[in-house]
């Protein structure tokens, strides 16, 4: 299907969404005229009210079709002077694809690459082109793999995909916004009716009368009816437009394999889901480690550390490349499953290009450290940029763990306060355990109905995991306060606490000590031995 025909179809589908509202309003008006002419006056008046109730959400829906101006995603625009190597590569790939190169490149902080075009006349006339390129891709891909990604994205230009994307995306957004509007209006109407009934019940109870059951009845039913009509059209719209999107992805994959090589294209597709999962893990486990305490990694390391983690966890990530996502394809997915895309490419004949451009894609940047630091300034929120900076990752871990442990509040903390009405400290808790009151205290923990009904050993098994986890946190907090724990930062695994040696000089086992304290017959001696290490060291 050519670009003109696709533009016509996208326009017809979008126009159909407008015309649906006009058609429904016309049908209501026609029904009202028939009622006026043939129905008894008493019946007609009631049906007129229903007609107005149906017309109100339709009129609102038509006004909702105006699209708000979208803000551009945060990123770092780079000129050819800033990054000559990257721009040269993009221009080379555009020439090979046979299309006009983008006029603007924006580096972003996500695992994604995307192209866009500011078109005119419903996408029939071309306009300035933009390439958004995620720095995590540069950190995780080889140059050959990046070239395949660029060839794929630029392939969308050559097929006029981006020229029509604005029109198609606008239609999808209109459908979703209007449906959301109807559903929100229905919810608000139901909420008002519920509030009215609750207020009426409160007055009745104040007079000693019995309250009636609160129910929303048919409140908001007209809005929900309109939402269902538009949902039906949305399914048609999405099936029609997204089927084309999937074919466009296959065509762009084929162009990438032809230009950049079969192996580079297939391996890039395998790598991107791995990088996406790894980047999410990195951001939650490393980059934002100090967010609750107002701390940031060293400048340039908010995103720069991702590359270090990838290198350290190379073997761990290798296994993920063979486990491609195999989730079932929804009719509304704009992209085909990665597994299917990889299979199609790997079935192509060997082109003998496996050893091309094996260098790191990040080397295309003139000064990666400078770019990573500038990216922080471009994408981090103002309040985040005002966080304090640490000297290195070890300091970030030490300060974060010390502050988070000092302010931690576990279920056991809250249960202790409820049971004793005292401040929850580890020495005080150990005294309660030694006094034989652990399982009575455990009754104050948040319990499921099954746990609350259990007794004896069954009850202990229900609550033991919560007790163990909470007591471990309390023990670490106490050891940290006494400077008896040292945290080891690692890119390869989670942070490891190092405790003072045991009395016999061997390694201390916190897990075993906590396990003894929450055993059926609790024994706090191993845990107290860890806590008294400081006193023993002082005496020596």
N, C-alpha and C positions, 0 to 999 in steps of 0.2 A: 504494500500500500504506500503510495507516494505521500510526500509531505503535504501537498495540497488537499488530498482526500482525507488524510488524518486530521488536518486542521478543520475541514468541513465537518467531520464526524464529531470532533471535540466541541465545536461550536454548537452543533445540533443538540448534543447531549446537555450542554450548559443551558441553551435556550429552552430545552424541554423542561428543565427544572423551574425556570421562571413561568413557563406556560402552564405547568401543572397547577400552580397557585391561582393563575388567572382563570383556568378552566373550572377549578373547584368553586371560585367565587361566582363565576357565571352560572354554574349549576345551582348554587344557592339562590341567586337572584331569580332564575327561571322557576325554581320551586315556589318561591314567594309569590310570583305573579300568578301561578296556577292556583295557589291557595286563596289568593285574593279574589280570584274569579269564580272558583267552584266550591270552596270549603265554607262551612258555617263560620260566622264571625268569631264565635267563642273558641272554636277549634283553631282557626287561623291565627288568632292573637297568640295562643300558646306556642304554635309552631314558629311564628315569627321570632319569639324569644329564643327558641332553640337555634334558629337560623343565625341570629345575631351572635349567639355564643360560639357558633362554629366559624363565623366570618372573622371574629376578632383575632384568633390565632393565625388565620390565613393572611390577613393584612399585616400582622406583626411579622410573619415569616417572610413576606415579600420585602419589607423594609430591612430585614436581617440579611438580605442578599448583598448588601453593600460590603465590600471587603476592606477591612482595616489595613493600613499600611504596615507591612511586616518589617521588623528590624533585622539588619544583617547580623549573622552569627559573629560572635567575638573572634577576632583573629589578628594576625600581624601581617599587614600588607608589605611585600618586599619588591623593590624595584630591581631592574637589571643591574644597576650599580651595586645594590646591596648583595645580590646573589647571582653573579654572572653564570656560574656553573649550572645552577638549577634552571635559570631561564634558557640557557643554551640547550639543555636536555629537552625541555618542554618544546622549544621551537623545532628541534630535530624530529621529535616524535610527531608534531603536527604536520611537518613536511611529509613524513613517511605515511601518515594516515591520509594525507591529501586534503587537509582542511586548514582554515585560518587559525592561528595561534591565539590564545587568550590575551587580552590586553591588560589583565590584572591577575596577580597571584597572591593569595592570602594563605598564610600558614596558620593552622588551627591546632587545638590541643585535644583532638579526638582521633580515633582510629578510623579514618574515613578520607576518601577523596571524592570530590564532586565538581561538576561543571554547571554553569548557569549562563544565561544569555538574556540581556535586556532587549527584548524584541519589540517590534511595533506591528500594528495592523493584525492583531490576533495571532502573532507568531509567523506571519507570512513574510515579513521584512526582517532581516538580521539586525543585530545591534552589538554593543560591546560585550565581550565575553570575559568570564571570570573562572578561575580555577581555585578551589579551596582544597588545600593539601594538609593532611594531618601530620604533624611532626612525629608522633609515635610510629607512623608508617616508615618514615625515614630512619628511625632508630632500629626498627626490626626487620626491614627488608634489605635485600641486596640491590645493587644498582639495576641488575637485569629484571628483578621482580618489580622494582619501582617503574621501570620502563614499560612493563606489561600493564601495570595499573594505569599509567598515563595514556597508553595506547587505547585501553578500554574506555577511559573517560573522554578522550578526544574523539573516539569513534562515535560517540553520541552527537558530537558537532557535525561530523560528516554526513550523518543520517538525518540531520535536522531535528533530532530528538529534543534538543534544548530549546529550539525555537517554539515548539509546541508545548513544552513542559509548563510554561506559565499559565496557559489557558487551561490545560488539564488539571493542574494543581489547584487553580482558582475554583474550578468546578467542584473538586473533591472537598475543598475547604468550605464552600458554600453549603453543600449537602450536610456536612457534619455540624457546622455552626447552627443551621436552622433546626436540625433534629435536636441538638443540645438545648437550643432555646425553648422548644416546645416542652421537652422533658423537665427543664428547670422551672418553667412556668407552672407545669402540672404539680411539681413537688411543692412549690411555694403556695399554690392554691390549697393543696391538701393540708399543708402545715398551718395555714390560716384557719381552716375549718377545724383542725384538731385543737388549736389554741382557743378558738371560740367555745368549743364544747368543754374543754378543760376549765375555762373561766366560768362557764355556766354551772358546771359541777361543783366548783369551789363555792359559788354563792349558795347552791342548794345545800351543801354540807354545812355551811355556816348557819343555815336555818334549821339544821337537824334533819334534813331530808336525805334520801338515799341517792347517791350519784349514779348516773347512767353510764353504760359502757361507751367509751370514746371510739368513734369510727369515722373515717373520712368519707364513707359512702361514695357518691359519684363526683366528689370535688376534683376538679382538674381533668375530668373525663374527656372534654372536648379537645384539650391540648394533647392528651395521650392519643386520641383518635387521629389527629393531624400528624403526630409523630410517626404513627404506624404507616400512614399513607406515604410519607416522605422516606421512611426507611425502606419501603418496597422499591421506590424509585432509586434510592441510593444503591441498593444491591445491583440493579441493572447497570447503573452508571459505573460502579466500581468494577464489576465483571468486565465490562466493555473496555474501559480505559486501562485497567491493570493487566489484562491479557496482552495488550499491545506493549506495555512496559516490559513484560517478561520476554517477549520476542526481541525487543530492543537490547535487552541484556545479553541474550544469546548471540545476537549479531555483533555486539561490541566485544564479547569474549573471542569470537572468531577473528575479528580484526586484530585483537591483541596477540593472539597466537600466531597469526600470519606475520605480524611485524616484529614482535619481540621474541618469538620462539615458543614452541609447545611447552617445554619443561618450565621455562620461567613463568609463563602464564598460569599453568596448573599449580606450581608451587606457591605462587603469590596468592591464589585463591585458597589454598590450604592454610597459608600462613595468617591471613587476615583474621579469621575467627579466633585463632590462638592468641594473636596480639590483642584482640579486643578483650578477651577474657583476662589475659595477663595485665592489661592496662587497668581494667576495673579493680583487680586485686591490688595492684600497685598503688592506685590512688587511695583506696580505703585502708590499706595496711601500712603504707609508707608515707606518701606525700601529705596526707591529712592526719598523720599520727598526732600532731600537736594542735589540732584545730580546737579542741575543747579547752586547751590551756593557753590559746593565743600565741602559738609558736609556729614558725615556718622553717623548712630546711634552709641550708645556705643558699644564697642567691644563685639562680640558674639550676638548682637541684630539684625544684618542685617537679619539673618534667625531665630534667637531666638524669635523675636517679633511675628512671625507667630503663634506660640502656644498660646501666650497671646490673639491675636485677635480671634483665634478659640474659646477659652473659653468664651470671652466676647460676641461673636455673636452666641452662641450656638442655641438659639431659632430661630434666623434668618436663620441659615443654615439648621435647621431641616426640614423646608418646602421644601428645594431643593432636599432632598433625595427621595422624592416621585415623582419628576419630572425628570424621566430618559430621556436621549437624544433619540428622536424618528425619527431623520433624516433618509431619504431614504438611503438604502444601495447601494453604487456604486459598480460596478463589480471590481473596482480597490482598494477597501478597504481591508487592510490586516487583520482587526479585524471585527468580526460581531458586530452589534449594541449592546450597553450595555443592552438596554431593553430586547432584545431577550436572551442574556446570563443570565440575572437575572431571567427571566421567566423560563427558562429551569431548573435552579438550584432550584428555589422556588417550582417547581412542584414535586421535589423529596420527598420521604416520610420523615416525621419528625424523626430525629435520636436522639433526646433527648440531644443534646450537646449545647444548647443555652447558658448555664451559664459557659462555659469553658474559662479560661484565659481572664478575663475581664479587667485586668490591662492595663495601658498605654504602648504602644510599645516602647515609648521613654525610659522607665525604663530599657530596655535591655542594654542601653549604660552605661558604667561605670561612666562617668562624662559628662552628656549632655552639660553643660555649656562650658567645655573645648573643646568638640567635635565641638560645634557650632562655637566657636572662631577659631578653626583650619580649619574648612570648609571655612570660609571667606578667610583665607590665601591661600587656595588651588584653589578657583574658581574665586575670584575677580581679575580683570585685575590690572596690576601694577599701572596704573595711578589712578584707583579708590582707591586702598589701600593707596595712598598718600593723600587722602582727609582728612580734619580735622575731629576730633571726638568730639562729644558733651557729656555732662555729663549724660543727660537723654533725653527721647523723648520729654518732654515739651520744653527743650531748643532747640531741633532740630526744632520743630514747630515754636517757637517764632522767631528764627533767620531766618528761611526760609521765613516765611511770611513777616517779616520786609524787607528783601532784595528783595524778588520778587515783593512786592507792590511798593517799591521805584523805581524799574526799569520797571514797567509794562508799556505797550504801547497798549492801546485799539484802536478800530476804532474811538472812540470819540476824543482821543488824536490827531490822525492824521488829523481828520476833523477840529479840532480847529486850528491846525497850518496852514492848507490850507486856512481857512476862515479868520483868524486874523493875520497870520504871526508872532505870538507871542508864547512864551513857554506855554504849556498846564498845567496850575495849576487850582486847584478847585476854589479858590476865583475868578480867572479871568473868568472861565467858568460861575460861578454863576452871575457875572456881566453881561455877554453876555445874559444869560437867562432873567435876570431882565430888560434888555434893549429891550426885545421883539424880540430877534434875534435867538431864539433856532431853529425854523423850517427852517430858511434860512441856518443856520449852518448845519442842518441835511442833506441838499442837498449835502454836501461834503462827506457824509458817502458812503461806498461801497453799491451800490444799484443794485437790479435786474432790468431788463428792465421794468417789471410790476410796480415796486415801483417808478422808475424814471418817468414813464408816469403818475403816480397818482397825485392828487391834494387834498388839503383840508383835511378833516377827513380821507379819504382813505390813503393818504400819511402818515399822523401821525400814523395810525395804523400799517403801514408797518415798520416804523423806530423805533417805541416806544420800542420794545424788545431790540434792539441793544443799544438804548440810556439808557435804564434802567440798563442793565448789565454793560455797560461801566461806567456810572456815579456811580454805586455801587462800582466798583473797585477804581475809583478815590477818592470817599469818604473814603473808608477804608484806602487807601494810605495816605490821609491827616490826618486822625485820628491816624494812626500808627506813622506818623512823629511827631505828637504832643503828643505821648504816651497816647492817649485817648482810645485805644482799647486793650483788653486783650484776648488772644486766649486760649481756653480750649481744651486740648488734650484728646482724648477719643478713646478707642479701639472699642466701641460700635457704634459710629456714626462719621460723618465727623466733622472736627474741627469747633468749635462754637465761633464766635466773641462776646465778652461782651463789650458793650458800656457804656458810662457814663449814669447815670439816667437822665430822662427827667426833665424839669423845675419843674413839679409837684411832683417829687420824684418817679414817676413810671418808668417802663422799657422803654428805648428808642427803637423806631421802625425804623431802618434804611430803611427797605424796603418801609414802608409807606412814609418816608421823601423823598426818591428818587422818588417814585411814584408821589408825589405832584409836584416835580420839573419838571417832564416830562409830566404832565397832559396837556389837551387841553389848559387850562389857567394855565400856570406854576406858582407855588408858592414855592419859595425857603426858606421861613421862617423856616419850620421844620428842613431843612438841616443846615441852618445857626445856629439854636439853638444848634444842636449837636456840631458844630465846635467852638462855643463860650463858651462851658462848662468850658474849662480851665481858661478863663478869669473870669468867675463867681466864680469858686473855689478859684482863687487867691484873688479876692476881699473879699470873705468871710473869 
